[in-house]
């Protein structure tokens, strides 16, 4: 149990002690600052501790936001400051310094927690201050101010604020108007029954997998059930994040589940549709794999652009200014959010088309919609990059290099070659173009030669930091090249099982790339170098698949793809699970859904 220490002059009739107990705090009362320091020292080191002014007046949810959020070592709001175990030493030093300066004599006049926050700021400590909005949090100085603060508390329904804040501030049209109006109440229902976000996330995954199984039956009833269950899975997918925000139940494991299950659900559903179509005599595995490749490449564009620009200096652009201006016109905001086909609109479209049409039509619509969305977003970002004045940081360049996923072959080229072929993006584009031409040449060993050229250009593309205006396009090019090679060579094998095996291989590699993204977002760095080397890097896997396609028969190639898919999946999953359940993993929850 966490410990809350009340400081200052008690106020008759105050509810602060009961409010703190309702939030799970063991409440102690300090006679003065020296007593507060003693009580802090006595509190178990593995627990959270909070200092709260006894005169505090405010909403319970304001206290919850300020004192119970697990993501921040130090946090504060007017009249209160808290420290998790990671921040206890910093808080203790500030409190000791306050006492040694003689601050313990003015508790009835001044707020000790507020003085401690000032001392923490002077030390350069990072103290989180939650956005309270209409919620009240104050330390009134006299009875009149106290009455006014109490009236302000009575005028605002903090439960309504809590429910509203459980929903993402920026979401798609379908999610905002068709899901969130009721999913927030499901989240509250779950919270009141002690359910955790991780349990809801798992329920969402199970529901999606059942939907995929229904689609795999290939019957009209199965397709209808699959569409309904896919929407139900999405409702639960919204609910888990809303439950986390409603009850402030953020965790490292939850971050990992939230980051990976959305992709697993969608791509498993693609596989279910392809299996269902095959039962009806229609082979759409190439379309299913194409949809996964396109969707994954879209995400890499999003991730790379954001990583390249989120901390860039002098980051201005006329295009961005125009976009901000359009955002001030209400209807354009929703149109622009819908045409990029975010997850809500995309899953709704897939669900309806699954129930009403065929898997082939569903995939055609998905490919057309995602291709248009990818063209729109990528063109806008290219235009922004060309018109903005931005100086990218070393961190951004390193993030792009990590996203590139160069393996041992490209690294050897980088070290061994002296000649530099040109700008990173141009070199990467040239290598990708040579690879693409070789794949469609019709010559057996041409893809191997193309993959060798591609590996050399991959090493050359990263010979210098990726700080150019369009260098953020390098990782998406690499993803398209690798995934596209697997797709084309599996399709050319023209044997049963080749495309499903390719689907599994691309899915395993894509998981590795998503895992890299979320580690970088959590400031945990890229996956360990040994994992990248063991997995071969994008250029190594591309070269290996090309060699296997040239050496083996179509049936043998299918077996090789299957074995490779299993090996990559086991390698990256074991390391990913080890990392995300470790104590050092970041509790990063994705508040900005990629398209």
C-alpha positions in Angstrom: 0.0 0.0 0.0 1.2 3.5 -0.8 1.7 6.0 2.0 0.3 9.6 2.0 1.6 12.0 4.6 -0.7 14.9 5.5 1.2 18.1 6.4 0.0 21.5 7.7 -2.9 22.6 9.8 -5.8 20.1 9.7 -9.2 21.6 8.6 -12.3 20.4 10.4 -14.7 18.6 8.1 -12.1 18.1 5.3 -12.6 15.0 3.2 -8.9 14.8 2.2 -8.0 11.8 4.4 -11.0 9.8 3.2 -10.2 10.7 -0.4 -6.6 9.5 -0.1 -7.7 6.3 1.5 -10.2 5.7 -1.3 -7.2 5.9 -3.7 -5.4 3.2 -1.8 -3.1 5.3 0.4 -2.2 4.6 4.0 -2.6 8.0 5.5 -0.2 9.4 8.2 -0.2 12.9 9.7 3.0 14.9 10.2 3.2 17.5 12.9 5.8 19.5 11.0 8.3 19.2 8.2 10.8 17.3 10.3 8.1 14.8 11.2 7.2 14.5 7.5 10.8 13.7 6.7 10.8 11.0 9.4 7.6 9.5 8.0 9.0 9.5 4.5 12.1 7.7 5.7 10.0 5.1 7.6 7.8 4.3 4.5 8.8 1.0 2.8 11.3 1.8 0.0 9.4 -0.3 -2.5 6.3 1.8 -2.1 5.0 5.1 -3.4 5.0 8.0 -1.0 3.1 11.3 -1.2 3.1 14.6 0.7 -0.3 16.3 0.7 -1.3 19.6 2.3 -4.1 19.0 4.8 -5.9 22.1 3.5 -6.2 20.6 0.0 -9.5 21.1 -1.7 -10.2 19.4 -5.0 -11.7 16.5 -7.0 -10.8 13.0 -6.2 -9.9 12.4 -9.8 -7.4 15.3 -9.6 -5.7 13.5 -6.8 -5.8 10.3 -8.8 -4.2 11.9 -11.8 -1.5 13.6 -9.7 -0.7 10.9 -7.2 -1.3 7.4 -8.8 -0.1 7.5 -12.4 2.5 4.7 -12.5 4.4 6.2 -15.5 6.2 9.0 -13.7 8.8 8.8 -10.9 7.9 12.3 -9.6 4.5 14.0 -10.0 2.7 16.9 -8.4 -0.4 19.1 -8.4 -1.2 22.1 -6.2 -0.8 21.1 -2.6 0.6 17.6 -3.3 3.7 15.8 -4.5 4.4 12.1 -4.9 7.4 9.9 -5.6 7.6 6.3 -6.8 10.5 4.2 -5.6 12.7 5.5 -8.5 12.1 9.1 -7.3 12.2 8.5 -3.5 15.9 9.5 -3.2 15.3 12.8 -5.0 12.3 13.6 -2.9 14.1 12.8 0.3 17.0 15.0 -0.6 14.7 17.9 -1.4 12.8 17.4 1.9 16.0 17.2 3.9 17.3 20.4 2.3 14.0 22.2 3.1 14.3 21.2 6.7 17.9 22.3 7.0 16.9 25.6 5.6 14.4 26.1 8.4 11.3 25.6 6.3 9.6 23.5 8.9 8.3 26.5 10.9 5.8 27.8 8.4 3.5 24.8 7.6 0.4 26.6 8.7 1.2 29.6 6.4 2.8 27.9 3.4 2.4 24.6 1.7 5.2 22.2 2.3 4.4 20.0 -0.8 4.6 23.1 -3.0 7.9 24.2 -1.5 9.2 20.7 -2.1 8.1 20.9 -5.8 10.0 24.2 -6.1 13.1 22.6 -4.6 12.8 19.7 -7.0 12.6 22.1 -9.9 15.7 23.9 -8.6 17.5 20.6 -8.7 16.5 20.0 -12.3 14.3 17.0 -11.4 11.6 16.3 -13.9 8.2 16.5 -12.1 5.1 15.5 -14.0 2.1 17.9 -13.7 -1.1 16.4 -15.1 -3.5 18.4 -17.2 -6.5 18.9 -14.9 -8.8 20.8 -17.2 -12.0 21.7 -15.4 -10.9 19.7 -12.3 -10.1 21.6 -9.1 -6.9 21.2 -7.1 -6.1 24.1 -4.7 -4.8 25.0 -1.2 -7.1 27.8 -0.1 -5.4 30.4 2.1 -8.6 31.5 4.0 -12.2 30.4 4.7 -13.6 32.4 1.9 -11.3 30.9 -0.6 -12.0 27.5 0.8 -15.7 28.0 0.3 -15.2 29.1 -3.3 -13.0 26.1 -4.0 -15.6 23.8 -2.5 -18.3 25.4 -4.7 -16.1 24.9 -7.7 -15.7 21.2 -6.9 -19.4 20.9 -6.6 -20.0 22.6 -9.9 -17.9 20.0 -11.9 -18.8 16.3 -12.1 -15.4 14.6 -11.8 -16.8 11.2 -12.9 -18.0 12.8 -16.1 -14.6 14.3 -16.6 -12.9 11.0 -15.9 -15.1 9.2 -18.4 -14.4 11.8 -21.1 -10.7 11.8 -20.5 -10.6 8.0 -20.8 -11.2 8.5 -24.6 -8.3 9.5 -26.9 -8.4 13.2 -27.6 -7.6 12.5 -31.3 -9.3 9.5 -33.0 -10.9 8.5 -36.2 -14.5 9.3 -37.1 -15.8 5.8 -36.8 -14.1 5.3 -33.4 -15.2 8.7 -32.1 -18.9 8.5 -33.1 -19.6 4.7 -33.4 -17.5 3.1 -30.6 -16.3 5.5 -27.9 -19.8 6.8 -26.9 -20.5 3.4 -25.3 -17.1 1.7 -25.0 -16.1 4.2 -22.2 -19.0 2.8 -20.1 -17.8 -0.7 -20.8 -14.4 0.5 -19.5 -16.0 1.8 -16.4 -17.9 -1.4 -15.9 -14.6 -3.4 -16.2 -12.9 -1.1 -13.7 -15.6 -1.5 -11.1 -15.3 -5.3 -11.4 -11.5 -5.3 -11.0 -10.7 -6.2 -14.6 -7.4 -5.0 -15.9 -6.5 -3.6 -19.3 -4.3 -6.6 -20.1 -7.3 -8.9 -19.6 -9.4 -6.8 -21.9 -6.6 -6.7 -24.5 -6.3 -10.5 -24.3 -10.1 -10.8 -24.8 -9.9 -8.6 -27.8 -7.1 -10.8 -29.3 -9.1 -14.0 -28.6 -12.2 -12.4 -30.2 -10.3 -11.5 -33.3 -8.7 -14.9 -33.6 -12.2 -16.5 -33.3 -13.3 -14.1 -36.0 -10.4 -15.3 -38.2 -11.4 -18.9 -37.5 -15.0 -18.1 -38.6 -13.8 -16.5 -41.8 -11.6 -19.6 -42.4 -14.8 -21.7 -42.6 -15.5 -20.3 -46.0 -19.3 -20.3 -45.4 -21.6 -17.3 -45.6 -22.6 -17.8 -42.0 -18.9 -17.9 -41.0 -18.2 -14.7 -42.9 -21.1 -12.9 -41.2 -20.0 -14.1 -37.8 -16.4 -13.0 -38.6 -17.6 -9.5 -39.5 -19.6 -9.2 -36.3 -16.7 -10.5 -34.1 -14.2 -8.3 -35.8 -16.2 -5.2 -34.7 -16.6 -6.7 -31.3 -12.8 -7.2 -31.1 -12.4 -3.5 -32.1 -14.8 -2.4 -29.4 -12.7 -4.3 -26.8 -9.5 -2.8 -28.4 -10.8 0.6 -27.7 -12.0 -0.4 -24.2 -8.6 -1.6 -23.0 -7.0 1.8 -23.6 -9.9 3.6 -22.1 -9.8 1.4 -19.1 -6.1 2.1 -18.7 -6.7 5.8 -18.9 -9.8 5.6 -16.7 -8.1 3.7 -13.9 -4.5 4.8 -14.6 -3.5 1.1 -15.0 -0.4 1.5 -17.2 2.2 -1.3 -17.2 5.1 -2.5 -19.2 3.4 -5.7 -20.1 0.3 -3.7 -21.1 2.4 -1.5 -23.4 3.8 -4.6 -25.2 0.4 -6.2 -25.6 -1.1 -3.0 -26.8 1.7 -2.4 -29.3 1.7 -5.8 -30.9 -1.8 -7.3 -30.6 -3.5 -4.9 -33.1 -1.2 -6.0 -35.8 -1.4 -9.7 -34.8 -5.2 -9.4 -34.9 -5.5 -7.8 -38.3 -2.9 -10.0 -40.0 -4.4 -13.1 -38.5 -7.8 -12.0 -39.9 -6.2 -11.6 -43.4 -5.0 -15.2 -43.1 -8.4 -16.4 -42.0 -10.0 -14.7 -45.0 -7.5 -16.3 -47.3 -8.1 -19.8 -45.8 -11.9 -19.3 -46.2 -11.5 -18.3 -49.8 -9.3 -21.3 -50.5 -12.1 -23.6 -49.1 -14.3 -22.1 -51.8 -11.8 -22.6 -54.5 -10.4 -19.1 -54.7 -6.7 -18.5 -54.0 -6.3 -15.0 -52.6 -3.1 -15.6 -50.6 -1.2 -13.2 -52.9 -3.8 -10.5 -52.1 -3.6 -11.2 -48.4 0.1 -11.0 -48.4 0.0 -7.9 -50.5 -2.4 -6.2 -48.1 -0.1 -7.1 -45.2 3.0 -5.7 -47.0 1.2 -2.5 -48.0 -0.2 -2.0 -44.5 3.2 -2.6 -42.8 5.0 -0.3 -45.2 2.4 2.4 -44.5 3.2 2.1 -40.8 6.9 2.3 -41.4 6.4 5.5 -43.3 4.5 6.9 -40.3 7.1 5.7 -37.8 10.1 6.9 -39.9 8.6 10.4 -40.6 7.7 10.9 -37.0 11.1 9.8 -35.7 12.9 12.0 -38.2 11.0 15.1 -37.2 9.7 14.9 -33.7 12.7 16.5 -32.2 14.0 18.4 -35.2 14.9 22.1 -34.7 13.7 25.0 -36.8 10.9 22.5 -37.8 8.7 24.8 -39.9 6.9 24.2 -43.2 4.3 26.1 -45.2 2.6 22.8 -45.9 2.4 22.1 -42.1 1.0 25.6 -41.6 -1.7 24.9 -44.3 -2.5 21.6 -42.6 -3.0 23.4 -39.3 -5.2 26.0 -40.9 -7.4 23.2 -42.5 -7.7 21.6 -39.0 -9.5 24.8 -37.9 -12.3 24.0 -40.3 -14.4 21.2 -38.7 -15.5 19.1 -41.6 -12.0 19.0 -43.2 -10.6 17.4 -40.0 -12.9 14.4 -40.2 -12.5 14.0 -44.0 -8.7 14.0 -43.7 -8.8 11.5 -40.8 -11.1 9.2 -42.7 -9.3 9.2 -46.1 -6.2 7.8 -44.5 -8.2 4.8 -43.5 -7.2 4.5 -39.8 -7.8 1.3 -37.9 -11.5 2.0 -37.0 -12.6 2.8 -40.6 -10.4 0.0 -42.0 -11.8 -2.6 -39.7 -15.3 -1.5 -40.2 -14.9 -1.7 -44.0 -13.3 -5.1 -43.7 -16.1 -6.4 -41.4 -18.9 -5.1 -43.6 -17.3 -6.4 -46.8 -16.6 -9.8 -45.2 -20.2 -10.2 -44.2 -21.7 -9.0 -47.5 -19.3 -10.0 -50.2 -16.3 -12.3 -50.8 -12.7 -12.4 -49.5 -11.4 -11.4 -53.0 -13.6 -8.3 -53.1 -12.7 -7.5 -49.5 -9.0 -7.6 -50.3 -9.4 -5.6 -53.5 -11.2 -2.9 -51.6 -8.6 -3.0 -48.8 -5.7 -2.7 -51.3 -7.3 0.1 -53.2 -8.1 2.0 -50.0 -4.8 1.5 -48.4 -2.9 2.4 -51.6 -4.8 5.7 -51.9 -4.2 6.4 -48.2 -0.5 5.6 -48.5 -0.2 7.8 -51.5 -2.0 10.7 -49.8 0.0 10.6 -46.6 3.4 9.9 -48.2 2.9 12.7 -50.7 2.0 15.1 -48.0 5.0 14.1 -45.9 7.3 14.4 -48.8 6.0 17.9 -49.5 6.4 18.9 -45.9 10.0 17.6 -45.9 10.9 19.4 -49.0 9.4 22.7 -47.8 10.4 22.7 -44.2 13.5 24.1 -42.7 14.6 21.5 -40.2 17.8 20.3 -38.7 17.5 16.7 -37.6 19.3 15.5 -34.5 21.7 12.7 -34.0 19.0 10.8 -32.1 16.7 11.0 -35.1 19.4 9.8 -37.5 20.2 6.9 -35.1 16.5 6.0 -34.9 16.3 5.9 -38.7 19.4 3.7 -38.9 17.9 1.3 -36.3 14.7 1.2 -38.3 16.7 0.4 -41.5 17.6 -3.0 -39.9 20.9 -3.4 -41.7 22.5 -6.8 -41.0 26.0 -8.2 -41.2 26.3 -8.1 -45.0 25.4 -4.4 -45.3 27.6 -3.7 -42.3 30.5 -5.4 -43.9 30.0 -3.3 -47.1 29.9 -0.1 -45.0 33.2 -1.0 -43.4 35.0 -2.5 -46.4 34.2 -0.1 -49.2 35.9 3.3 -49.6 33.9 4.6 -52.6 30.7 6.4 -51.8 28.0 6.1 -54.4 25.9 9.1 -53.5 23.1 10.4 -51.2 21.5 7.7 -49.0 18.0 7.9 -50.4 19.2 7.8 -54.0 21.5 4.8 -53.3 18.7 2.9 -51.5 16.3 3.7 -54.3 18.7 2.6 -57.0 19.4 -0.7 -55.2 15.7 -1.3 -54.7 15.0 -0.6 -58.4 17.7 -3.1 -59.5 16.2 -5.7 -57.2 12.7 -5.1 -58.6 13.9 -5.4 -62.2 15.7 -8.6 -61.4 12.7 -10.2 -59.8 10.6 -9.8 -63.0 13.4 -10.6 -65.5 12.5 -14.2 -65.9 16.1 -15.3 -65.4 16.6 -17.9 -62.7 19.7 -16.3 -61.0 18.9 -12.7 -61.8 17.2 -12.2 -58.4 20.4 -13.4 -56.7 22.4 -10.8 -58.6 19.8 -8.1 -57.8 19.8 -9.1 -54.1 23.6 -8.7 -54.1 23.4 -5.3 -55.6 20.7 -4.4 -53.1 22.9 -5.6 -50.2 25.7 -3.4 -51.4 23.5 -0.3 -51.7 22.0 -1.0 -48.3 25.4 -0.7 -46.8 26.2 2.3 -48.8 22.9 4.0 -47.9 23.9 4.1 -44.2 27.5 5.2 -44.6 26.6 8.6 -43.2 23.8 9.8 -40.8 20.4 9.9 -42.3 19.8 13.6 -41.8 18.7 14.6 -45.4 15.3 16.0 -46.0 13.9 12.7 -47.4 16.2 10.2 -45.8 13.3 9.1 -43.6 12.1 7.2 -46.8 15.1 4.8 -46.6 13.5 2.4 -44.0 10.2 2.2 -45.9 12.1 1.4 -49.1 13.9 -1.4 -47.4 10.7 -2.8 -46.0 9.0 -2.7 -49.4 12.1 -4.4 -51.0 12.4 -7.2 -48.5 8.7 -8.0 -48.2 8.1 -7.6 -52.0 10.9 -10.0 -52.8 9.3 -12.7 -50.6 5.9 -12.0 -52.2 7.1 -12.1 -55.8 9.4 -15.2 -55.5 6.6 -17.1 -53.6 4.1 -16.2 -56.3 6.5 -17.2 -59.0 7.0 -20.6 -57.4 3.4 -21.3 -58.3 3.0 -24.2 -56.0 0.5 -24.8 -53.2 1.7 -23.6 -49.9 4.3 -21.2 -51.1 2.3 -18.0 -50.5 1.0 -19.1 -47.1 4.6 -19.8 -46.1 5.7 -16.4 -47.4 2.8 -14.9 -45.4 4.2 -16.4 -42.3 7.7 -15.3 -43.0 6.7 -11.7 -43.7 4.6 -11.7 -40.6 7.5 -12.8 -38.4 9.9 -10.2 -39.9 7.2 -7.5 -39.6 6.8 -8.3 -35.9 10.6 -7.8 -35.5 10.3 -4.4 -37.2 7.3 -3.3 -35.1 9.1 -4.4 -32.0 12.0 -2.2 -33.1 9.7 0.8 -33.4 8.1 0.5 -30.0 11.5 0.1 -28.3 12.7 3.3 -30.0 9.5 5.0 -28.9 10.1 4.0 -25.4 13.7 5.4 -25.5 15.0 1.9 -24.9 17.1 1.8 -28.1 16.9 -0.7 -30.9 16.9 -4.5 -30.4 20.3 -5.9 -29.4 22.9 -6.1 -32.2 23.2 -9.9 -31.8 19.5 -10.3 -32.6 19.8 -8.2 -35.8 22.9 -10.2 -36.8 21.2 -13.5 -36.0 18.1 -12.6 -38.0 20.3 -11.6 -40.9 19.2 -8.0 -41.4 16.8 -7.1 -44.2 19.5 -7.4 -46.9 20.7 -10.8 -45.6 17.2 -12.3 -45.5 16.5 -10.9 -49.0 19.6 -12.4 -50.4 18.9 -15.8 -48.6 15.4 -16.0 -50.0 16.7 -15.2 -53.5 19.4 -17.9 -53.3 16.9 -20.5 -52.0 14.5 -19.7 -54.8 17.3 -20.2 -57.4 18.7 -23.4 -55.9 15.6 -25.3 -54.8 12.6 -26.7 -56.6 9.2 -25.0 -56.0 8.2 -27.6 -53.3 11.6 -27.4 -51.6 11.4 -23.6 -51.7 8.1 -23.8 -49.9 9.5 -25.9 -47.2 12.5 -23.6 -46.8 10.3 -20.6 -46.5 8.3 -22.4 -43.8 11.4 -23.3 -41.8 12.8 -19.8 -42.2 9.5 -18.3 -41.0 9.4 -20.5 -37.9 13.1 -19.8 -37.1 12.7 -16.0 -37.4 9.5 -16.1 -35.4 11.0 -18.0 -32.5 14.1 -15.9 -32.5 12.4 -12.5 -32.4 9.5 -13.5 -30.2 11.7 -15.0 -27.5 13.9 -11.9 -27.3 10.9 -9.6 -27.5 9.0 -11.3 -24.7 12.2 -11.4 -22.6 12.6 -7.6 -23.1 9.0 -6.5 -22.6 8.4 -8.4 -19.4 11.7 -7.2 -17.9 11.7 -4.5 -15.3 13.7 -2.1 -17.6 11.1 -2.1 -20.4 9.3 1.2 -21.0 5.6 1.5 -20.2 4.7 3.2 -23.5 1.1 3.2 -24.6 0.4 4.3 -28.1 -1.9 7.3 -28.0 -1.5 8.1 -31.7 -2.8 5.2 -33.7 -0.9 4.6 -36.9 -3.0 4.3 -40.0 
